[in-house]
Amino acid sequence: MIKKYPILDEKCTGCCSCYNICPNNSINMIENEEGFLYPVINKATCIECELCKKVCPELNKQEDNEQKFLKSYYGWHKNQNTRLNSSSGGFFSALAELIISQNGIVFGAAYFNDIKEVKHSSTIEVNIDRLRKSKYVQSSIGSIFKEVQDQLIDNKLTLFSGTSCQIDGLKRYLGKDYNNLITVDFICHGVPSPSLLKKHIEWIENRIKKTIIDLDFRPKDRGWDKHSLGCKDLSSKWWFFPAEDDPYFKAFFCNYSLRKSCYECNYSVNKHLSDITMGDFWGYYRYNPSIYDKRGLSLIIVNTKKGNAIINKLTTFEKYEINNEYSEYAFRKRDPIEYGYNIRNEFYSYLNNNGWDKTIKKYKLIPNMQLRAKRYLAKAIKKLKV
């Protein structure tokens, strides 16, 4: 039983495999003081079958061997609107379109404004547009693994997109390989707290005096390589906040706000269990700087023969094979201290005791006027040179 293994206090990724597998519904995912979900067992109803232990990725770690991926590609969606409305080059959309064209089901993360959270859903419930794009927060899995299994048993071609730890949790929950399951994960920096996102939305609403009804974590208002947070108000107006000026993004990129398990991620050194890993092709500058395109470039890493087979069926995606050396930048072993583990603990302790406003000031998550003035001047000089 999970209550016997204190390692989960620090290492639990929140994959929800234990929550989904429990035959007696004795496990609940409870939000801790930082806003992350952790499994808690109801001792009164637990039958001590220990299925939760058997499917837990952290209690049953894979061997410490790097997985050698098969092939690497870069490319972009052939439809320019789809490409522009994607985080990078639109690979996920091309893959999802293929699955749907074969009467399949796509599972992924979507933002739900009514609860101000990102949770996993499927094309049974939402439009594919809702599943597209990065969401820089931990998504709630809920009972989605059970829904995936139902589709697989019904012989539906099924695509599941999630973090590497969620893919691991799903596969352990299923307990067997399904030929009709395609899994795709992405190059992951780590996941911030869902409750921090709620605090930040409220902070933005107070700042602009508007009610936010939708979010876009990767708009291309400034191009592909310049991050922004997009917020849509009741009048359908979009507000864009550059990442360098946005406290939520600043905390994310500084590694202040991630889940504890992210600081020593088991999957950061190419231990991906997915068929395909996707991401931004930031390696373009080493491969060939001239291919840069502000509309976005996708990196696709093929991990399995199944993944390679599905890649070769894509007709709406322009892809080019590259040497694996140009995708290896995506895999780095994380040292928890170097990644800022001690600072993140101080960050959340201060946040819980003082609130988001004071935390923003203490950790200088908004640039001061002097820095903004320098940035504005640098942009003006650049324009004059052009």
N, C-alpha and C positions, 0 to 999 in steps of 0.2 A: 504493500500500500504506500502511496505517496507520502503519507504523514511520517513514515519511518526514514525518509531519505532527505536530510537537511540540505544536501547539495542543491536541491531544487530551489531553495530560497534565492540562490545566486545564479544558477545556471538555467533555470526554466526559461524557455523561449516563448511560452504562451501559445504553442502550436495547437493545443486543444485535442491532441490524439487521445489523451486519457479521458477527457470530457465526453468525447464521442463514443468511446469503446465501452464505457461503464454500463453493464446490463441492468443496473438497478437505479440509474439516474442519481447516484449518490455523490457525484462530483459537480460542484458549481465553480464557475470562473468568477472570482471575486476581485474587485478593483482594490489595489493596495493604496497606501498613502501617496504614492507617486502617480497613480492613475493607470498603472499597468494591470492586466488581468493575470491572476494566478489561480491554480486549481486548489480548491478546499474540499476535503472529504467530509461528508455527513456521517459521523461515526455511528449514529443510531440506525442508519439504513444500509451501511456498507456490509457486504457479505464476504469480504476478504478473499475475493477470487484472484486478486493481483493482476488482472488484465491491464490495469493502468500502468503497472510497473513494466509489463512485457512490451507495451507499445511506446514507452517513453524514450525518445531519442537520446536524452541526456543520461539515462540509466543504462542504456544499451548502445554505447558509442561504437561507430564503425571503426575498423582498423585504421591506424594512422598512416595511410598510404594515399598519395595524391592520385586522383583520377586523371588519366590522360585523355583529353578531349580529342575527338576525331578530326574535325575541320573547323575553320573559322571563315566567316564571310563579313563583308560590310555591304550596305545597300540602302535602298529607300523604296517606299511605296510609289507605284506608278501614277496613282491619282494624287494630284498636287494638293487638293483640299484635305484629303485624308492625311497626307504627309504633314501639312501645316498644323493639323489638329491633333497631332501625335507628339509625344514627348521628345522622341528622337527622329527616326526615319520612317516610322509606321509599320515596323515588322509585325508587332502584335496584331494590328488590324488585318494585315494580309493573312496571317495564320488563322485568326478568328473567322474571317470571311470564308476561308476554305472549309473549315469545320462546319460552319452554318450551311454552306452550299450542299453539304452531304447530310443534311438533316441532323446535324450534331448539336451539342450543347457546350457553351463556353462558360466557365466559372472564373471569376476574378474579383478584384476589389472595386467597390463603388462608394461614392460619398452620398450620404443620406442627410439632407438638411434638417429633417424633422427631429433627428436625434443628435445632429452636429457630429456625426461619427462616420468613419470609413469602416465598412464591413464587407465580408465576402458575399457575393450574390451570383446570379447566373442569368443567361439570356432568357430563361423562363420568366424571370421577374422584371428585368430591366433591359433597356436597349443597349446594344454593343457600345455605343458612344459613352455610356456611363462606366464601362469597364476599361476603356482606353485611358492611357496616360498614367504617369507616376503619381502616387499618393505618399507624401512624406510624413507618414504616421503609421503606427501599427494597426493593421486591419483586424477586426473581430471575426474569428472563424465561426463561432457559434456551432451549430450542428451541421455545417455544410458538408463535412466528410460523409455523413449518412446520405445526404442528397446525391453526392457524387457516386457513391456505391449503388444507389438505386438506379441511376442512369446507366451505369456500367452493366449491371445485371440485366437491364432491359435492352442490352446490346446497342446502346446509343454511342456514337463516336463522341468522345468527351475530351475537352481541353480544359486543363486546370492551370491557372497562372497564380503564382504566389512567391513569397520569399523562399529561400532555400530550406529554412527550418520548417516552414509550412508544408513544403513538398515532402520532406522527410517524415513529418508527422502523418500526412495523408497515406503515404506508402506503408508505414508501419500499421496504421489503422486497418487498411485494406488487407494486409497480410499475404497478398499474392499479386503477381503481375497480371495486368489486363491488356490484351492486345489493342483494345479500343480506347485506351487511356493515353493521352499525350500530355506530358507535363512540361511546363516552361517556367523557369525562375529568372531572376535578373541580378545584375551586379548590385549588391546592396551595401549601402554605407552604414545602415543601422536604422532602428525605428524609434521615433519619439513617442511620448505618452499621449494617448487620446485625450486625456483631461487637459493637458497643456494646450492642445489644439483648440479645445473649447474656450479656454481662458483667453487665447490669442484672438479668436473670432470676436469675443465680447470686447476685448481691448480695441480692436479695429472698429467695431460698431460705435463705441464711445468716441473714438477719434474722428470718424467721418460723419457721425450723427445719422447713420443709415442702418437699416436692417439687412444683413447678409443672407442671401437665399441659395447661393451656390459658390463653390470654390474651384479654382483651376491651379494646381500646384506647378504646372509647367506650361504657362502660356508662352507664345513666341512673339510677344509684343515688341521685344528687343532682339529677336532672333533666337536661334537654337542654343547658343552657348552662353547666353546671359539669363540666369534664372530670375524669375519673378513669382510673386504670389498674386493670383487673380481672384478678385471677390466681386460677385454680382449682387446688386441691391434690388429692392422691390420694383424699381422702375426699369429693370433690365440693363442698367448701366454697369459697365465693368470698371473696377478700380484695380490698378496694377501697382504693386509695391516691389521695387527692385530688391533682390535677395540681400544685397549689401546694406540696405537700409531697413530691412525687416527683422525684428527681434527673433521671431520664430525660426526663420531660416538661419540667422546668425548663430543661434544656440545649436541648431542642427549641424551646421558645418564645423562648428568649434567642438563638436562631440560632447556638449554639456547635457543634452536632453535624451540620450539614447537609453534603451532598456539595458539592464545590467549584463545580460548574456551577450549583448552585441560587442562588448569590449574584449571578449575572447572567443569570437565566433568560430565555430567548428567548420564552417563552410567557406571561409575567406580564402583558403589556400586550395582552391579547385577541388573541393570534395562535394561537388554538386551531384545530386541524385536525379536531377531532371533530365529529360530528353534533350532539351535546348536551354541555353542560357542567353539572355538578351541584355542589351544595354546601349549606352551611347558610345559611338566609335571615336573616343578621344584620342586613340592611337593614330588617327589620320595624319597628325603632324609629323610622325616618324615615318609612316608609310609613304605618304605623298601629300604634302601640304596643299597642293593645287586642287585636290578634290573637296576641299572645304566648301560647305554650302550652308548658309544660314537657315535653310529650311529643315536641316537635320540629317544626320547619318546614323544608321543603326549598326550595332555590332551583334553578330549572331555566332554563338559558339555551339557546335553540335557535339553532344555528349554520348549519344547512342545511335545505333543503326536505325532504330525506329525514328529518331529525330531527323536523321539524314534523309530517310525515305519521304517524310512529310515535307521537308524543306524543298525537295526536288519536285514536288507537286505544285508549288506556288506559281501562279501565273500573273499575279498583280504586284509582285515584288521584284525589283531590279537588284540582283545580287552579284557580287564578285568575290571569288575565293582569294584569301590572303594567307600568307604563312602564319602559323600559330604564334610566332614571336611577336606579332603586332597585336595580339589579344592577351598575352600573358600579363600585361600591366594591370589587368582587372583582378588578379589574384595576389594578395599579399597577406602574410601571416600577421596577425594583430597581437601586439604586446599591450595588455590592459593598461599599464602605467603610461606608456607612450601615447596610447589612444585617449588618455585623459580620464581614466576611471575614478581617480581620487577627486578630481575637480567636479565630475558629474554628481558624486555623492554630496559634495558641499552645495552644489547648485540646487539640487532637489530639496535639501534640508532648508536652505534659505528660502526657496520658493514656497514651501509648505508653511513656513513661519511668517513670511512677510508679504506674500502675494506677487503677482506678475509685474505690476507697475514698479515696485521697488527692486525686483530682481533684474528687470531691464536696465535700471540705472546702475545697480551695483556691478553688473557684469558688462556694462558698456555695450549693450546690444543695439543701440542706436548711435550712429556716428554723430559727433558733436558738430557745431556750426563751422568750426575751423576746417575740419576734414571735408565737410560738404562743399565748402567754398573752394578748397584745393581741387576737389574732383570736378566741380563745375568749371573752374578755370582751365584744367587740363583738357576737358572736352571742347571748350571754346577755342583753345589754341590748336587742337587737332583739326577742327573744322576750318580754321583760317589757313592751315597748311594745305588742306585739300583744295 
